[in-house]
Amino acid sequence: MYHIFFYISRSKNLLTKKKTMAYKHTNERGTTYYLHKQEVTLKSTGNVQTIYFFAKEELTVSKKGNPVTCLDALPDGKMVKENSRTGLPFVKKK
C-alpha cells in the first residue's frame, strides 16, 4: 500500500503525486502491521509527547479523530519488539 502526497511544483506550478512506502512489520504469525506516530498532550503537565504504535491498516486519523502520521522508516534510536504472548509489535528504545 502506498500513501499519496500532493505537492505543488514551484517551477511548473502543477499538482503532482508522490508515492512513499509505509514502514511495515510482519510478526511471527504472519500478520502485517504499519508504523504510525501521533502527537498527544499529557493531561497532567500539558507537555506534548510523540507516541509510536502499529496498526493493521494505514491510518490518517485516530479513533478519536486526531491526526495520525504513517511513517516511512523506523525513528533513529528505536527498535521493534514483539509481545511473545500476543504477537503485537511495539517500538522500544535501543
N, CA, C and O of each residue as an XYZ file, in Angstrom:
376
protein
N       0.839     -1.174      0.000
C       0.000      0.000      0.000
C       0.885      1.238      0.000
O       1.964      1.244      0.594
N       0.428      2.265     -0.658
C       1.186      3.493     -0.758
C       0.376      4.655     -0.221
O      -0.845      4.707     -0.372
N       1.082      5.594      0.414
C       0.474      6.867      0.750
C       0.682      7.773     -0.447
O       1.736      7.726     -1.080
N      -0.285      8.580     -0.763
C      -0.144      9.514     -1.868
C      -0.156     10.927     -1.296
O      -1.132     11.354     -0.679
N       0.937     11.640     -1.510
C       1.053     13.010     -1.051
C       1.012     13.929     -2.265
O       1.575     13.608     -3.312
N       0.353     15.057     -2.127
C       0.286     16.033     -3.205
C       1.127     17.238     -2.823
O       1.101     17.690     -1.678
N       1.858     17.742     -3.774
C       2.578     18.980     -3.558
C       2.599     19.773     -4.851
O       2.461     19.207     -5.936
N       2.771     21.067     -4.739
C       2.781     21.932     -5.913
C       4.230     22.207     -6.287
O       5.018     22.674     -5.464
N       4.569     21.916     -7.523
C       5.905     22.175     -8.027
C       6.053     23.677     -8.263
O       5.219     24.287     -8.933
N       7.114     24.274     -7.713
C       7.292     25.722     -7.835
C       7.590     26.136     -9.269
O       7.122     27.180     -9.722
N       8.364     25.329     -9.986
C       8.764     25.740    -11.332
C       7.633     25.595    -12.344
O       7.480     26.441    -13.224
N       6.850     24.545    -12.230
C       5.802     24.300    -13.212
C       4.410     24.642    -12.699
O       3.465     24.752    -13.479
N       4.286     24.811    -11.371
C       3.009     25.135    -10.756
C       1.938     24.084    -11.070
O       0.780     24.427    -11.309
N       2.326     22.811    -11.070
C       1.418     21.710    -11.349
C       1.197     20.877    -10.104
O       2.051     20.834     -9.219
N       0.066     20.223    -10.034
C      -0.222     19.309     -8.944
C       0.369     17.951     -9.288
O       0.064     17.388    -10.339
N       1.229     17.414     -8.392
C       1.952     16.183     -8.680
C       1.738     15.183     -7.553
O       1.599     15.575     -6.394
N       1.709     13.901     -7.879
C       1.581     12.838     -6.893
C       2.958     12.318     -6.528
O       3.821     12.163     -7.392
N       3.164     12.049     -5.244
C       4.420     11.476     -4.776
C       4.073     10.263     -3.918
O       3.375     10.402     -2.914
N       4.545      9.083     -4.294
C       4.239      7.865     -3.559
C       5.380      7.534     -2.609
O       6.552      7.620     -2.977
N       5.028      7.154     -1.380
C       6.019      6.709     -0.405
C       5.551      5.387      0.177
O       4.352      5.118      0.246
N       6.485      4.582      0.588
C       6.174      3.278      1.156
C       6.153      3.376      2.674
O       7.095      3.901      3.269
N       5.122      2.894      3.294
C       4.994      2.915      4.747
C       5.834      1.803      5.362
O       5.989      0.734      4.771
N       6.385      2.063      6.571
C       7.161      1.053      7.278
C       6.200     -0.021      7.769
O       5.207      0.280      8.431
N       6.497     -1.267      7.443
C       5.634     -2.353      7.899
C       6.462     -3.439      8.556
O       7.633     -3.637      8.233
N       5.827     -4.139      9.485
C       6.467     -5.221     10.227
C       5.527     -6.422     10.187
O       4.339     -6.299     10.485
N       6.060     -7.571      9.819
C       5.275     -8.806      9.821
C       5.721     -9.628     11.017
O       6.903     -9.946     11.155
N       4.770     -9.973     11.882
C       5.127    -10.715     13.095
C       5.294    -12.205     12.803
O       5.142    -12.644     11.663
N       5.605    -12.971     13.835
C       5.839    -14.412     13.689
C       4.629    -15.150     13.139
O       4.774    -16.188     12.493
N       3.446    -14.626     13.386
C       2.203    -15.278     12.949
C       1.814    -14.907     11.519
O       0.843    -15.440     10.982
N       2.575    -13.990     10.897
C       2.311    -13.609      9.516
C       1.390    -12.417      9.339
O       0.987    -12.118      8.215
N       1.047    -11.728     10.416
C       0.192    -10.545     10.330
C       1.058     -9.314     10.091
O       2.075     -9.131     10.760
N       0.660     -8.467      9.139
C       1.414     -7.265      8.815
C       0.834     -6.067      9.550
O      -0.380     -5.862      9.572
N       1.729     -5.272     10.157
C       1.351     -4.064     10.883
C       2.120     -2.878     10.308
O       3.254     -3.032      9.856
N       1.501     -1.687     10.323
C       2.105     -0.462      9.813
C       2.401      0.494     10.962
O       1.596      0.645     11.881
N       3.567      1.140     10.899
C       4.020      2.032     11.962
C       3.412      3.422     11.807
O       3.407      3.987     10.713
N       2.897      3.972     12.914
C       2.290      5.300     12.950
C       2.864      6.097     14.112
O       3.431      5.534     15.049
N       2.710      7.419     14.038
C       3.047      8.272     15.174
C       1.939      9.285     15.366
O       1.223      9.650     14.434
N       1.823      9.730     16.618
C       0.789     10.706     16.962
C       1.329     11.614     18.051
O       2.012     11.161     18.969
N       1.019     12.899     17.945
C       1.380     13.869     18.970
C       0.225     13.942     19.966
O      -0.911     14.220     19.583
N       0.518     13.690     21.246
C      -0.517     13.739     22.277
C      -0.106     14.743     23.348
O       1.081     14.940     23.607
N      -1.098     15.373     23.966
C      -0.851     16.308     25.056
C      -1.165     15.605     26.364
O      -2.263     15.082     26.551
N      -0.191     15.596     27.272
C      -0.376     14.952     28.564
C      -1.294     15.797     29.439
O      -1.120     17.012     29.531
N      -2.261     15.166     30.074
C      -3.226     15.886     30.904
C      -2.571     16.480     32.148
O      -2.936     17.572     32.584
N      -1.600     15.757     32.722
C      -1.015     16.189     33.988
C      -0.128     17.422     33.840
O      -0.193     18.326     34.672
N       0.700     17.477     32.796
C       1.655     18.577     32.650
C       1.366     19.479     31.462
O       1.856     20.607     31.417
N       0.589     19.013     30.507
C       0.303     19.787     29.312
C       1.399     19.687     28.254
O       1.306     20.330     27.208
N       2.439     18.885     28.515
C       3.517     18.702     27.547
C       3.039     17.861     26.369
O       2.174     16.996     26.509
N       3.624     18.137     25.202
C       3.307     17.365     24.001
C       4.324     16.245     23.878
O       5.528     16.480     23.983
N       3.842     15.022     23.653
C       4.712     13.848     23.555
C       4.338     13.059     22.299
O       3.165     12.969     21.935
N       5.346     12.494     21.648
C       5.124     11.673     20.460
C       4.992     10.220     20.875
O       5.836      9.694     21.601
N       3.930      9.570     20.411
C       3.779      8.141     20.660
C       3.858      7.409     19.322
O       3.403      7.917     18.297
N       4.434      6.226     19.344
C       4.558      5.373     18.172
C       3.722      4.129     18.407
O       3.731      3.566     19.502
N       2.991      3.696     17.369
C       2.169      2.498     17.510
C       2.013      1.823     16.163
O       2.228      2.435     15.117
N       1.634      0.551     16.201
C       1.386     -0.231     14.995
C      -0.103     -0.473     14.846
O      -0.819     -0.638     15.833
N      -0.567     -0.494     13.594
C      -1.963     -0.805     13.278
C      -1.980     -1.725     12.066
O      -1.039     -1.734     11.272
N      -3.049     -2.495     11.926
C      -3.158     -3.429     10.802
C      -3.404     -2.718      9.483
O      -3.204     -3.308      8.421
N      -3.837     -1.456      9.528
C      -4.109     -0.668      8.319
C      -3.338      0.644      8.405
O      -2.929      1.067      9.486
N      -3.144      1.278      7.260
C      -2.535      2.607      7.242
C      -3.615      3.620      7.606
O      -4.633      3.716      6.921
N      -3.399      4.375      8.680
C      -4.398      5.304      9.198
C      -4.012      6.748      8.904
O      -2.834      7.059      8.733
N      -5.010      7.630      8.847
C      -4.776      9.069      8.740
C      -5.335      9.811      9.946
O      -4.866     10.896     10.288
N      -6.345      9.220     10.592
C      -6.907      9.789     11.818
C      -7.098      8.672     12.835
O      -7.311      7.515     12.475
N      -7.016      9.043     14.127
C      -7.217      8.056     15.191
C      -8.709      7.829     15.402
O      -9.539      8.470     14.758
N      -9.042      6.919     16.302
C     -10.447      6.647     16.610
C     -11.137      7.866     17.204
O     -12.349      8.033     17.066
N     -10.344      8.730     17.877
C     -10.897      9.944     18.478
C     -10.942     11.111     17.495
O     -11.438     12.186     17.833
N     -10.425     10.906     16.279
C     -10.459     11.949     15.271
C      -9.206     12.804     15.206
O      -9.180     13.786     14.464
N      -8.167     12.463     15.958
C      -6.922     13.219     15.940
C      -6.057     12.777     14.762
O      -6.114     11.614     14.361
N      -5.246     13.695     14.194
C      -4.407     13.319     13.047
C      -3.303     12.333     13.430
O      -2.697     12.438     14.496
N      -3.060     11.383     12.543
C      -2.038     10.351     12.732
C      -1.178     10.326     11.480
O      -1.686     10.483     10.369
N       0.131     10.129     11.659
C       1.053     10.075     10.530
C       1.569      8.659     10.369
O       2.018      8.044     11.337
N       1.508      8.143      9.163
C       2.077      6.835      8.852
C       3.541      7.058      8.476
O       3.834      7.825      7.558
N       4.460      6.395      9.178
C       5.891      6.629      8.990
C       6.483      5.773      7.880
O       6.050      4.645      7.645
N       7.491      6.338      7.197
C       8.191      5.635      6.124
C       9.331      4.775      6.653
O       9.717      3.794      6.018
N       9.874      5.140      7.818
C      11.017      4.412      8.380
C      10.929      4.424      9.896
O      10.220      5.238     10.487
N      11.652      3.517     10.506
C      11.735      3.447     11.959
C      12.555      4.630     12.457
O      13.614      4.899     11.891
N      12.111      5.357     13.499
C      12.870      6.507     14.001
C      14.251      6.087     14.520
O      14.444      4.953     14.956
N      15.204      7.024     14.464
C      16.553      6.753     14.958
C      16.520      6.431     16.445
O      15.788      7.056     17.212
N      17.318      5.455     16.840
C      17.410      5.077     18.243
C      16.264      4.198     18.722
O      16.140      3.958     19.923
N      15.431      3.716     17.821
C      14.286      2.861     18.183
C      14.434      1.500     17.520
O      15.110      1.361     16.501
N      13.799      0.509     18.105
C      13.780     -0.842     17.541
C      12.400     -1.453     17.749
O      11.632     -0.994     18.593
N      12.089     -2.487     16.978
C      10.782     -3.143     17.066
C      10.933     -4.434     17.856
O      11.834     -5.229     17.591
N      10.056     -4.639     18.820
C       9.971     -5.875     19.596
C       8.562     -6.420     19.448
O       7.643     -5.693     19.070
N       8.397     -7.690     19.745
C       7.070     -8.308     19.719
C       6.721     -8.852     21.092
O       7.578     -9.373     21.804
N       5.456     -8.726     21.452
C       4.963     -9.352     22.668
C       4.904    -10.848     22.397
O       4.233    -11.285     21.463
N       5.594    -11.625     23.200
C       5.684    -13.072     22.945
C       4.339    -13.782     23.085
O       4.104    -14.797     22.430
N       3.462    -13.260     23.926
C       2.169    -13.907     24.149
C       1.150    -13.545     23.071
O       0.428    -14.413     22.581
N       1.089    -12.247     22.694
C       0.054    -11.793     21.756
C       0.565    -11.617     20.326
O      -0.223    -11.631     19.380
N       1.874    -11.453     20.164
C       2.434    -11.239     18.834
C       2.342     -9.802     18.351
O       2.705     -9.516     17.210
N       1.861     -8.880     19.200
C       1.734     -7.484     18.806
C       3.108     -6.797     18.842
O       3.835     -6.919     19.827
N       3.462     -6.077     17.772
C       4.741     -5.354     17.780
C       4.622     -4.037     18.528
O       3.544     -3.448     18.611
N       5.766     -3.574     19.081
C       5.812     -2.259     19.730
C       7.206     -1.681     19.516
O       8.160     -2.406     19.235
N       7.306     -0.367     19.655
C       8.558      0.351     19.443
C       9.220      0.561     20.789
O       8.575      0.936     21.768
N      10.532      0.311     20.817
C      11.295      0.417     22.051
C      12.613      1.124     21.767
O      13.136      1.043     20.656
N      13.163      1.831     22.786
C      14.483      2.433     22.630
C      15.532      1.349     22.524
O      15.386      0.277     23.111
N      16.612      1.627     21.762
C      17.710      0.654     21.636
C      18.516      0.585     22.912
O      19.479     -0.178     22.993
